[in-house]
């Protein structure tokens, strides 16, 4: 089974943090709160059963997502970039997804196009978002070079720059 078809279990990230710690445990960068790949959390589970949820296991929730990006956690919300509409080549794109970290409920999705036809599919939805603790904004860079600032609460695009058109990024 190809990696892109495997369910991306975002709940595992939340399972590593007890529900009472989630509000204080922002991970606004792909390598953790200090950008060093080290978790300050203690007593984390050594293993889990992806099939067991709720009281039967230590998985709070899970959701399928078609992405390779590392999720971030900011203000009780989980954000990630994902591939979108891969089965419709003329509409294929990427999206930034925002989930409630406690429930896994989708709060919003902001979609953008993949307009370069020669982009390898393995690169669609692989860029990790970054969160700003001060403003709550989320920054995303798409595979076609679209760099955006999104309102972390609503998903509204505050500004965007086409790095491809403005600077020749490929």
Secondary structure as UniProt FT lines:
FT   HELIX           3..5
FT   HELIX           11..15
FT   TURN            19..21
FT   HELIX           22..24
FT   TURN            30..35
FT   TURN            50..51
FT   HELIX           54..56
FT   STRAND          72..74
FT   TURN            75..76
FT   STRAND          77..84
FT   TURN            86..87
FT   HELIX           89..91
FT   STRAND          93..100
FT   TURN            101..103
FT   STRAND          106..113
FT   TURN            117..118
FT   HELIX           121..123
FT   TURN            124..125
FT   STRAND          130..131
FT   TURN            133..135
FT   STRAND          138..141
FT   TURN            143..144
FT   STRAND          146..150
FT   TURN            152..154
FT   STRAND          157..162
FT   HELIX           163..167
//
